Amino acid sequence: MRSDPVPVLPISADPRGWSRPARTTRAHALYTDGSWRTCHILGWLGSGRRWFVHIRWPDGQTDWRRYDARYLHPA
């Protein structure tokens, strides 16, 4: 049984702390099928070595993900 591809970036509960809204910018996120898909960055949260990114996905849903430069880059 095959499942639909999902983003590789780990999902996060709504993080707490300082946030920095972003102008909606496009990025490419890696999916489990090896494809890169366009998404929109809505904001950032964190400091130091731990960052989270608020993303709107191609299907219109939004969530917070733990940032990892290996799986997300500017479009």
C-alpha positions as CSV (number, residue, x, y, z in Angstrom):
1,M,0.0,0.0,0.0
2,R,1.5,3.3,-1.1
3,S,0.9,6.5,0.9
4,D,0.8,10.0,-0.5
5,P,4.1,11.9,-0.3
6,V,4.5,14.3,2.7
7,P,7.0,17.0,3.5
8,V,10.2,15.7,5.0
9,L,10.5,18.7,7.5
10,P,9.4,17.5,10.9
11,I,6.1,18.9,12.1
12,S,6.0,20.9,15.3
13,A,3.3,21.8,17.7
14,D,2.6,25.5,17.6
15,P,5.9,26.8,19.0
16,R,6.0,29.5,21.7
17,G,8.4,32.4,21.9
18,W,9.5,35.2,19.8
19,S,8.3,35.2,16.2
20,R,9.1,37.2,13.1
21,P,6.4,37.4,10.5
22,A,7.7,37.2,7.0
23,R,6.4,38.7,3.8
24,T,4.9,35.7,2.1
25,T,7.8,34.2,0.2
26,R,8.1,31.1,-1.9
27,A,10.3,28.2,-1.0
28,H,10.9,24.7,-2.2
29,A,10.3,21.8,0.3
30,L,11.5,18.3,-0.1
31,Y,8.8,15.6,0.0
32,T,9.1,11.9,0.9
33,D,8.9,10.9,-2.8
34,G,12.1,12.9,-3.5
35,S,10.3,15.8,-5.3
36,W,10.7,19.5,-4.4
37,R,7.4,21.3,-4.2
38,T,6.7,25.0,-3.9
39,C,5.3,26.3,-0.6
40,H,4.9,29.7,1.0
41,I,6.8,30.9,4.1
42,L,4.5,32.8,6.4
43,G,6.9,33.4,9.3
44,W,9.8,32.3,11.5
45,L,10.2,31.6,15.2
46,G,13.2,30.9,17.3
47,S,16.6,32.0,18.2
48,G,20.1,30.6,18.3
49,R,20.3,27.1,16.9
50,R,16.6,26.2,17.1
51,W,14.3,27.7,14.4
52,F,10.8,26.9,13.3
53,V,9.0,28.0,10.1
54,H,5.3,28.6,9.5
55,I,4.4,27.2,6.1
56,R,1.4,27.3,3.7
57,W,1.4,24.1,1.6
58,P,0.2,23.7,-2.0
59,D,-3.1,22.3,-0.7
60,G,-3.7,25.5,1.3
61,Q,-3.1,24.0,4.8
62,T,-0.6,25.7,7.2
63,D,1.5,24.4,10.0
64,W,4.8,24.9,11.9
65,R,7.8,22.8,11.0
66,R,11.2,22.5,12.5
67,Y,13.6,24.3,10.1
68,D,16.3,22.2,8.4
69,A,18.2,23.8,5.5
70,R,18.6,20.3,3.9
71,Y,14.8,20.1,3.3
72,L,13.8,23.7,2.6
73,H,15.4,26.4,0.4
74,P,14.4,29.6,-1.3
75,A,12.5,29.3,-4.6
